[in-house]
Amino acid sequence: MDYFFQSQGVGSALIEYAKENYPVTYLWAIEKNVEAIHFYERHGFHTTKNKKLEEGTTEYIVKMERY
């Protein structure tokens, strides 16, 4: 898998833009994608106990909220 844009600040810029311009209070992340969860935690989101199967897959997604 190609990670050309990883660690270039693109994701951080996008999530900060969304937080500043839209009422973003939660998101869903694939539970086993620990790197993504840590990324969202660095941007003010916290995992909750709310999780469910992602439709059409065997993967769980977890709800993350920001306060």
PyMOL Python script that loads the backbone (N, CA, C, O; Angstrom):
from pymol import cmd

cmd.read_pdbstr("""\
ATOM      1  N   MET A   1       0.841  -1.173   0.000  1.00  0.00           N
ATOM      2  CA  MET A   1       0.000   0.000   0.000  1.00  0.00           C
ATOM      3  C   MET A   1       0.894   1.246   0.000  1.00  0.00           C
ATOM      4  O   MET A   1       1.905   1.286   0.700  1.00  0.00           O
ATOM      5  N   ASP A   2       0.526   2.240  -0.770  1.00  0.00           N
ATOM      6  CA  ASP A   2       1.304   3.464  -0.902  1.00  0.00           C
ATOM      7  C   ASP A   2       0.850   4.494   0.131  1.00  0.00           C
ATOM      8  O   ASP A   2      -0.332   4.835   0.184  1.00  0.00           O
ATOM      9  N   TYR A   3       1.769   4.989   0.948  1.00  0.00           N
ATOM     10  CA  TYR A   3       1.471   5.968   1.995  1.00  0.00           C
ATOM     11  C   TYR A   3       2.167   7.285   1.697  1.00  0.00           C
ATOM     12  O   TYR A   3       2.739   7.898   2.598  1.00  0.00           O
ATOM     13  N   PHE A   4       2.128   7.726   0.456  1.00  0.00           N
ATOM     14  CA  PHE A   4       2.849   8.918   0.015  1.00  0.00           C
ATOM     15  C   PHE A   4       2.534  10.146   0.851  1.00  0.00           C
ATOM     16  O   PHE A   4       3.439  10.909   1.188  1.00  0.00           O
ATOM     17  N   PHE A   5       1.258  10.354   1.194  1.00  0.00           N
ATOM     18  CA  PHE A   5       0.872  11.558   1.925  1.00  0.00           C
ATOM     19  C   PHE A   5       0.922  11.402   3.443  1.00  0.00           C
ATOM     20  O   PHE A   5       0.710  12.373   4.169  1.00  0.00           O
ATOM     21  N   GLN A   6       1.197  10.195   3.929  1.00  0.00           N
ATOM     22  CA  GLN A   6       1.239   9.975   5.364  1.00  0.00           C
ATOM     23  C   GLN A   6       2.354  10.786   5.990  1.00  0.00           C
ATOM     24  O   GLN A   6       3.452  10.872   5.439  1.00  0.00           O
ATOM     25  N   SER A   7       2.075  11.382   7.142  1.00  0.00           N
ATOM     26  CA  SER A   7       3.028  12.197   7.908  1.00  0.00           C
ATOM     27  C   SER A   7       3.413  13.486   7.193  1.00  0.00           C
ATOM     28  O   SER A   7       4.476  14.046   7.460  1.00  0.00           O
ATOM     29  N   GLN A   8       2.568  13.960   6.295  1.00  0.00           N
ATOM     30  CA  GLN A   8       2.820  15.217   5.590  1.00  0.00           C
ATOM     31  C   GLN A   8       1.931  16.346   6.113  1.00  0.00           C
ATOM     32  O   GLN A   8       2.037  17.478   5.641  1.00  0.00           O
ATOM     33  N   GLY A   9       1.060  16.057   7.078  1.00  0.00           N
ATOM     34  CA  GLY A   9       0.192  17.069   7.653  1.00  0.00           C
ATOM     35  C   GLY A   9      -1.129  17.272   6.935  1.00  0.00           C
ATOM     36  O   GLY A   9      -1.930  18.114   7.339  1.00  0.00           O
ATOM     37  N   VAL A  10      -1.365  16.515   5.879  1.00  0.00           N
ATOM     38  CA  VAL A  10      -2.598  16.683   5.105  1.00  0.00           C
ATOM     39  C   VAL A  10      -3.822  16.306   5.951  1.00  0.00           C
ATOM     40  O   VAL A  10      -4.790  17.064   6.014  1.00  0.00           O
ATOM     41  N   GLY A  11      -3.778  15.156   6.590  1.00  0.00           N
ATOM     42  CA  GLY A  11      -4.906  14.715   7.416  1.00  0.00           C
ATOM     43  C   GLY A  11      -5.163  15.661   8.565  1.00  0.00           C
ATOM     44  O   GLY A  11      -6.316  15.959   8.876  1.00  0.00           O
ATOM     45  N   SER A  12      -4.101  16.141   9.204  1.00  0.00           N
ATOM     46  CA  SER A  12      -4.258  17.089  10.314  1.00  0.00           C
ATOM     47  C   SER A  12      -4.903  18.376   9.835  1.00  0.00           C
ATOM     48  O   SER A  12      -5.788  18.911  10.504  1.00  0.00           O
ATOM     49  N   ALA A  13      -4.480  18.874   8.701  1.00  0.00           N
ATOM     50  CA  ALA A  13      -5.057  20.103   8.159  1.00  0.00           C
ATOM     51  C   ALA A  13      -6.537  19.904   7.847  1.00  0.00           C
ATOM     52  O   ALA A  13      -7.355  20.780   8.128  1.00  0.00           O
ATOM     53  N   LEU A  14      -6.884  18.756   7.267  1.00  0.00           N
ATOM     54  CA  LEU A  14      -8.277  18.489   6.918  1.00  0.00           C
ATOM     55  C   LEU A  14      -9.169  18.363   8.148  1.00  0.00           C
ATOM     56  O   LEU A  14     -10.269  18.913   8.176  1.00  0.00           O
ATOM     57  N   ILE A  15      -8.704  17.646   9.158  1.00  0.00           N
ATOM     58  CA  ILE A  15      -9.546  17.461  10.340  1.00  0.00           C
ATOM     59  C   ILE A  15      -9.677  18.765  11.118  1.00  0.00           C
ATOM     60  O   ILE A  15     -10.743  19.046  11.666  1.00  0.00           O
ATOM     61  N   GLU A  16      -8.624  19.560  11.176  1.00  0.00           N
ATOM     62  CA  GLU A  16      -8.714  20.850  11.860  1.00  0.00           C
ATOM     63  C   GLU A  16      -9.649  21.796  11.108  1.00  0.00           C
ATOM     64  O   GLU A  16     -10.403  22.541  11.733  1.00  0.00           O
ATOM     65  N   TYR A  17      -9.609  21.775   9.796  1.00  0.00           N
ATOM     66  CA  TYR A  17     -10.523  22.575   8.988  1.00  0.00           C
ATOM     67  C   TYR A  17     -11.974  22.165   9.278  1.00  0.00           C
ATOM     68  O   TYR A  17     -12.838  23.019   9.477  1.00  0.00           O
ATOM     69  N   ALA A  18     -12.229  20.863   9.301  1.00  0.00           N
ATOM     70  CA  ALA A  18     -13.581  20.368   9.566  1.00  0.00           C
ATOM     71  C   ALA A  18     -14.044  20.791  10.958  1.00  0.00           C
ATOM     72  O   ALA A  18     -15.185  21.227  11.116  1.00  0.00           O
ATOM     73  N   LYS A  19     -13.185  20.672  11.965  1.00  0.00           N
ATOM     74  CA  LYS A  19     -13.558  21.052  13.325  1.00  0.00           C
ATOM     75  C   LYS A  19     -13.861  22.542  13.422  1.00  0.00           C
ATOM     76  O   LYS A  19     -14.773  22.936  14.149  1.00  0.00           O
ATOM     77  N   GLU A  20     -13.124  23.368  12.712  1.00  0.00           N
ATOM     78  CA  GLU A  20     -13.304  24.815  12.765  1.00  0.00           C
ATOM     79  C   GLU A  20     -14.525  25.291  11.974  1.00  0.00           C
ATOM     80  O   GLU A  20     -15.109  26.321  12.310  1.00  0.00           O
ATOM     81  N   ASN A  21     -14.915  24.567  10.945  1.00  0.00           N
ATOM     82  CA  ASN A  21     -15.957  25.050  10.039  1.00  0.00           C
ATOM     83  C   ASN A  21     -17.266  24.270  10.076  1.00  0.00           C
ATOM     84  O   ASN A  21     -18.245  24.691   9.460  1.00  0.00           O
ATOM     85  N   TYR A  22     -17.303  23.159  10.775  1.00  0.00           N
ATOM     86  CA  TYR A  22     -18.503  22.332  10.843  1.00  0.00           C
ATOM     87  C   TYR A  22     -18.698  21.848  12.275  1.00  0.00           C
ATOM     88  O   TYR A  22     -17.730  21.748  13.029  1.00  0.00           O
ATOM     89  N   PRO A  23     -19.937  21.547  12.661  1.00  0.00           N
ATOM     90  CA  PRO A  23     -20.195  21.084  14.030  1.00  0.00           C
ATOM     91  C   PRO A  23     -19.809  19.605  14.212  1.00  0.00           C
ATOM     92  O   PRO A  23     -20.671  18.763  14.462  1.00  0.00           O
ATOM     93  N   VAL A  24     -18.537  19.305  14.087  1.00  0.00           N
ATOM     94  CA  VAL A  24     -18.050  17.928  14.192  1.00  0.00           C
ATOM     95  C   VAL A  24     -17.935  17.554  15.665  1.00  0.00           C
ATOM     96  O   VAL A  24     -17.092  18.090  16.384  1.00  0.00           O
ATOM     97  N   THR A  25     -18.785  16.635  16.110  1.00  0.00           N
ATOM     98  CA  THR A  25     -18.741  16.206  17.506  1.00  0.00           C
ATOM     99  C   THR A  25     -18.405  14.729  17.654  1.00  0.00           C
ATOM    100  O   THR A  25     -18.059  14.276  18.746  1.00  0.00           O
ATOM    101  N   TYR A  26     -18.504  13.973  16.559  1.00  0.00           N
ATOM    102  CA  TYR A  26     -18.160  12.553  16.632  1.00  0.00           C
ATOM    103  C   TYR A  26     -17.775  12.042  15.247  1.00  0.00           C
ATOM    104  O   TYR A  26     -18.027  12.681  14.225  1.00  0.00           O
ATOM    105  N   LEU A  27     -17.157  10.866  15.257  1.00  0.00           N
ATOM    106  CA  LEU A  27     -16.822  10.159  14.026  1.00  0.00           C
ATOM    107  C   LEU A  27     -16.735   8.682  14.353  1.00  0.00           C
ATOM    108  O   LEU A  27     -16.716   8.293  15.521  1.00  0.00           O
ATOM    109  N   TRP A  28     -16.683   7.869  13.322  1.00  0.00           N
ATOM    110  CA  TRP A  28     -16.539   6.426  13.486  1.00  0.00           C
ATOM    111  C   TRP A  28     -15.205   6.001  12.888  1.00  0.00           C
ATOM    112  O   TRP A  28     -14.826   6.473  11.816  1.00  0.00           O
ATOM    113  N   ALA A  29     -14.492   5.113  13.574  1.00  0.00           N
ATOM    114  CA  ALA A  29     -13.205   4.614  13.089  1.00  0.00           C
ATOM    115  C   ALA A  29     -13.196   3.089  13.190  1.00  0.00           C
ATOM    116  O   ALA A  29     -13.820   2.511  14.080  1.00  0.00           O
ATOM    117  N   ILE A  30     -12.489   2.456  12.279  1.00  0.00           N
ATOM    118  CA  ILE A  30     -12.345   0.996  12.347  1.00  0.00           C
ATOM    119  C   ILE A  30     -11.547   0.662  13.607  1.00  0.00           C
ATOM    120  O   ILE A  30     -10.432   1.148  13.799  1.00  0.00           O
ATOM    121  N   GLU A  31     -12.128  -0.160  14.444  1.00  0.00           N
ATOM    122  CA  GLU A  31     -11.561  -0.449  15.767  1.00  0.00           C
ATOM    123  C   GLU A  31     -10.132  -0.962  15.721  1.00  0.00           C
ATOM    124  O   GLU A  31      -9.320  -0.591  16.570  1.00  0.00           O
ATOM    125  N   LYS A  32      -9.807  -1.803  14.753  1.00  0.00           N
ATOM    126  CA  LYS A  32      -8.461  -2.376  14.720  1.00  0.00           C
ATOM    127  C   LYS A  32      -7.429  -1.423  14.108  1.00  0.00           C
ATOM    128  O   LYS A  32      -6.235  -1.723  14.135  1.00  0.00           O
ATOM    129  N   ASN A  33      -7.855  -0.295  13.562  1.00  0.00           N
ATOM    130  CA  ASN A  33      -6.926   0.675  12.980  1.00  0.00           C
ATOM    131  C   ASN A  33      -6.409   1.600  14.080  1.00  0.00           C
ATOM    132  O   ASN A  33      -6.838   2.747  14.209  1.00  0.00           O
ATOM    133  N   VAL A  34      -5.485   1.071  14.858  1.00  0.00           N
ATOM    134  CA  VAL A  34      -4.961   1.767  16.028  1.00  0.00           C
ATOM    135  C   VAL A  34      -4.290   3.086  15.645  1.00  0.00           C
ATOM    136  O   VAL A  34      -4.406   4.068  16.378  1.00  0.00           O
ATOM    137  N   GLU A  35      -3.601   3.122  14.527  1.00  0.00           N
ATOM    138  CA  GLU A  35      -2.956   4.363  14.094  1.00  0.00           C
ATOM    139  C   GLU A  35      -3.983   5.465  13.851  1.00  0.00           C
ATOM    140  O   GLU A  35      -3.762   6.614  14.234  1.00  0.00           O
ATOM    141  N   ALA A  36      -5.086   5.128  13.227  1.00  0.00           N
ATOM    142  CA  ALA A  36      -6.136   6.124  12.977  1.00  0.00           C
ATOM    143  C   ALA A  36      -6.743   6.600  14.292  1.00  0.00           C
ATOM    144  O   ALA A  36      -6.985   7.793  14.469  1.00  0.00           O
ATOM    145  N   ILE A  37      -6.987   5.682  15.202  1.00  0.00           N
ATOM    146  CA  ILE A  37      -7.556   6.051  16.497  1.00  0.00           C
ATOM    147  C   ILE A  37      -6.616   6.989  17.239  1.00  0.00           C
ATOM    148  O   ILE A  37      -7.074   7.973  17.820  1.00  0.00           O
ATOM    149  N   HIS A  38      -5.327   6.716  17.238  1.00  0.00           N
ATOM    150  CA  HIS A  38      -4.357   7.618  17.885  1.00  0.00           C
ATOM    151  C   HIS A  38      -4.343   8.986  17.204  1.00  0.00           C
ATOM    152  O   HIS A  38      -4.236  10.014  17.872  1.00  0.00           O
ATOM    153  N   PHE A  39      -4.452   8.994  15.884  1.00  0.00           N
ATOM    154  CA  PHE A  39      -4.509  10.246  15.136  1.00  0.00           C
ATOM    155  C   PHE A  39      -5.699  11.081  15.598  1.00  0.00           C
ATOM    156  O   PHE A  39      -5.552  12.267  15.891  1.00  0.00           O
ATOM    157  N   TYR A  40      -6.885  10.460  15.664  1.00  0.00           N
ATOM    158  CA  TYR A  40      -8.078  11.189  16.087  1.00  0.00           C
ATOM    159  C   TYR A  40      -7.971  11.633  17.543  1.00  0.00           C
ATOM    160  O   TYR A  40      -8.447  12.712  17.896  1.00  0.00           O
ATOM    161  N   GLU A  41      -7.355  10.816  18.387  1.00  0.00           N
ATOM    162  CA  GLU A  41      -7.156  11.210  19.786  1.00  0.00           C
ATOM    163  C   GLU A  41      -6.275  12.456  19.881  1.00  0.00           C
ATOM    164  O   GLU A  41      -6.526  13.332  20.708  1.00  0.00           O
ATOM    165  N   ARG A  42      -5.254  12.536  19.045  1.00  0.00           N
ATOM    166  CA  ARG A  42      -4.393  13.726  19.043  1.00  0.00           C
ATOM    167  C   ARG A  42      -5.163  14.980  18.621  1.00  0.00           C
ATOM    168  O   ARG A  42      -4.732  16.102  18.890  1.00  0.00           O
ATOM    169  N   HIS A  43      -6.291  14.781  17.965  1.00  0.00           N
ATOM    170  CA  HIS A  43      -7.094  15.910  17.505  1.00  0.00           C
ATOM    171  C   HIS A  43      -8.363  16.096  18.343  1.00  0.00           C
ATOM    172  O   HIS A  43      -9.340  16.691  17.888  1.00  0.00           O
ATOM    173  N   GLY A  44      -8.331  15.581  19.568  1.00  0.00           N
ATOM    174  CA  GLY A  44      -9.393  15.869  20.527  1.00  0.00           C
ATOM    175  C   GLY A  44     -10.541  14.891  20.613  1.00  0.00           C
ATOM    176  O   GLY A  44     -11.508  15.152  21.329  1.00  0.00           O
ATOM    177  N   PHE A  45     -10.473  13.776  19.912  1.00  0.00           N
ATOM    178  CA  PHE A  45     -11.536  12.780  19.972  1.00  0.00           C
ATOM    179  C   PHE A  45     -11.161  11.691  20.982  1.00  0.00           C
ATOM    180  O   PHE A  45      -9.985  11.393  21.189  1.00  0.00           O
ATOM    181  N   HIS A  46     -12.178  11.110  21.599  1.00  0.00           N
ATOM    182  CA  HIS A  46     -11.975  10.054  22.597  1.00  0.00           C
ATOM    183  C   HIS A  46     -12.859   8.870  22.231  1.00  0.00           C
ATOM    184  O   HIS A  46     -14.007   9.048  21.823  1.00  0.00           O
ATOM    185  N   THR A  47     -12.328   7.673  22.376  1.00  0.00           N
ATOM    186  CA  THR A  47     -13.123   6.485  22.066  1.00  0.00           C
ATOM    187  C   THR A  47     -14.240   6.336  23.089  1.00  0.00           C
ATOM    188  O   THR A  47     -14.095   6.711  24.253  1.00  0.00           O
ATOM    189  N   THR A  48     -15.343   5.787  22.634  1.00  0.00           N
ATOM    190  CA  THR A  48     -16.472   5.499  23.511  1.00  0.00           C
ATOM    191  C   THR A  48     -16.654   3.988  23.558  1.00  0.00           C
ATOM    192  O   THR A  48     -15.925   3.246  22.900  1.00  0.00           O
ATOM    193  N   LYS A  49     -17.613   3.549  24.325  1.00  0.00           N
ATOM    194  CA  LYS A  49     -17.918   2.121  24.381  1.00  0.00           C
ATOM    195  C   LYS A  49     -18.894   1.717  23.283  1.00  0.00           C
ATOM    196  O   LYS A  49     -19.266   0.549  23.173  1.00  0.00           O
ATOM    197  N   ASN A  50     -19.303   2.684  22.474  1.00  0.00           N
ATOM    198  CA  ASN A  50     -20.270   2.450  21.411  1.00  0.00           C
ATOM    199  C   ASN A  50     -19.550   1.916  20.174  1.00  0.00           C
ATOM    200  O   ASN A  50     -18.736   2.620  19.575  1.00  0.00           O
ATOM    201  N   LYS A  51     -19.846   0.684  19.794  1.00  0.00           N
ATOM    202  CA  LYS A  51     -19.253   0.109  18.584  1.00  0.00           C
ATOM    203  C   LYS A  51     -20.277  -0.773  17.897  1.00  0.00           C
ATOM    204  O   LYS A  51     -21.239  -1.233  18.511  1.00  0.00           O
ATOM    205  N   LYS A  52     -20.051  -1.000  16.614  1.00  0.00           N
ATOM    206  CA  LYS A  52     -20.964  -1.826  15.834  1.00  0.00           C
ATOM    207  C   LYS A  52     -20.214  -2.411  14.652  1.00  0.00           C
ATOM    208  O   LYS A  52     -19.119  -1.964  14.312  1.00  0.00           O
ATOM    209  N   LEU A  53     -20.813  -3.410  14.032  1.00  0.00           N
ATOM    210  CA  LEU A  53     -20.213  -3.990  12.833  1.00  0.00           C
ATOM    211  C   LEU A  53     -20.376  -3.020  11.677  1.00  0.00           C
ATOM    212  O   LEU A  53     -21.455  -2.465  11.469  1.00  0.00           O
ATOM    213  N   GLU A  54     -19.314  -2.819  10.936  1.00  0.00           N
ATOM    214  CA  GLU A  54     -19.384  -2.000   9.731  1.00  0.00           C
ATOM    215  C   GLU A  54     -20.216  -2.768   8.710  1.00  0.00           C
ATOM    216  O   GLU A  54     -19.974  -3.950   8.466  1.00  0.00           O
ATOM    217  N   GLU A  55     -21.175  -2.108   8.129  1.00  0.00           N
ATOM    218  CA  GLU A  55     -22.092  -2.753   7.196  1.00  0.00           C
ATOM    219  C   GLU A  55     -21.341  -3.438   6.055  1.00  0.00           C
ATOM    220  O   GLU A  55     -20.483  -2.833   5.411  1.00  0.00           O
ATOM    221  N   GLY A  56     -21.666  -4.673   5.820  1.00  0.00           N
ATOM    222  CA  GLY A  56     -21.086  -5.435   4.721  1.00  0.00           C
ATOM    223  C   GLY A  56     -19.707  -5.991   4.998  1.00  0.00           C
ATOM    224  O   GLY A  56     -19.070  -6.528   4.091  1.00  0.00           O
ATOM    225  N   THR A  57     -19.222  -5.877   6.240  1.00  0.00           N
ATOM    226  CA  THR A  57     -17.891  -6.390   6.584  1.00  0.00           C
ATOM    227  C   THR A  57     -17.966  -7.182   7.881  1.00  0.00           C
ATOM    228  O   THR A  57     -19.029  -7.315   8.487  1.00  0.00           O
ATOM    229  N   THR A  58     -16.825  -7.703   8.290  1.00  0.00           N
ATOM    230  CA  THR A  58     -16.709  -8.355   9.597  1.00  0.00           C
ATOM    231  C   THR A  58     -15.929  -7.480  10.567  1.00  0.00           C
ATOM    232  O   THR A  58     -15.499  -7.944  11.622  1.00  0.00           O
ATOM    233  N   GLU A  59     -15.750  -6.225  10.212  1.00  0.00           N
ATOM    234  CA  GLU A  59     -14.958  -5.282  11.015  1.00  0.00           C
ATOM    235  C   GLU A  59     -15.862  -4.458  11.937  1.00  0.00           C
ATOM    236  O   GLU A  59     -16.957  -4.046  11.554  1.00  0.00           O
ATOM    237  N   TYR A  60     -15.379  -4.232  13.148  1.00  0.00           N
ATOM    238  CA  TYR A  60     -16.095  -3.353  14.069  1.00  0.00           C
ATOM    239  C   TYR A  60     -15.601  -1.923  13.893  1.00  0.00           C
ATOM    240  O   TYR A  60     -14.420  -1.671  13.655  1.00  0.00           O
ATOM    241  N   ILE A  61     -16.553  -0.992  14.020  1.00  0.00           N
ATOM    242  CA  ILE A  61     -16.198   0.422  14.059  1.00  0.00           C
ATOM    243  C   ILE A  61     -16.567   0.941  15.440  1.00  0.00           C
ATOM    244  O   ILE A  61     -17.532   0.483  16.052  1.00  0.00           O
ATOM    245  N   VAL A  62     -15.797   1.889  15.914  1.00  0.00           N
ATOM    246  CA  VAL A  62     -16.001   2.451  17.235  1.00  0.00           C
ATOM    247  C   VAL A  62     -16.305   3.943  17.099  1.00  0.00           C
ATOM    248  O   VAL A  62     -15.695   4.643  16.291  1.00  0.00           O
ATOM    249  N   LYS A  63     -17.242   4.405  17.889  1.00  0.00           N
ATOM    250  CA  LYS A  63     -17.607   5.823  17.870  1.00  0.00           C
ATOM    251  C   LYS A  63     -16.606   6.598  18.705  1.00  0.00           C
ATOM    252  O   LYS A  63     -16.272   6.207  19.824  1.00  0.00           O
ATOM    253  N   MET A  64     -16.131   7.706  18.145  1.00  0.00           N
ATOM    254  CA  MET A  64     -15.216   8.589  18.851  1.00  0.00           C
ATOM    255  C   MET A  64     -15.877   9.963  18.954  1.00  0.00           C
ATOM    256  O   MET A  64     -16.431  10.460  17.974  1.00  0.00           O
ATOM    257  N   GLU A  65     -15.820  10.571  20.125  1.00  0.00           N
ATOM    258  CA  GLU A  65     -16.458  11.858  20.353  1.00  0.00           C
ATOM    259  C   GLU A  65     -15.445  12.892  20.794  1.00  0.00           C
ATOM    260  O   GLU A  65     -14.388  12.558  21.330  1.00  0.00           O
ATOM    261  N   ARG A  66     -15.779  14.151  20.565  1.00  0.00           N
ATOM    262  CA  ARG A  66     -14.980  15.251  21.105  1.00  0.00           C
ATOM    263  C   ARG A  66     -15.904  16.126  21.918  1.00  0.00           C
ATOM    264  O   ARG A  66     -17.091  16.255  21.618  1.00  0.00           O
ATOM    265  N   TYR A  67     -15.350  16.719  22.940  1.00  0.00           N
ATOM    266  CA  TYR A  67     -16.161  17.507  23.877  1.00  0.00           C
ATOM    267  C   TYR A  67     -15.913  18.984  23.709  1.00  0.00           C
ATOM    268  O   TYR A  67     -16.512  19.795  24.416  1.00  0.00           O
TER     269      TYR A  67
END
""", "prot")
cmd.dss("prot")
cmd.show_as("cartoon", "prot")
cmd.util.cbc("prot")
cmd.orient("prot")
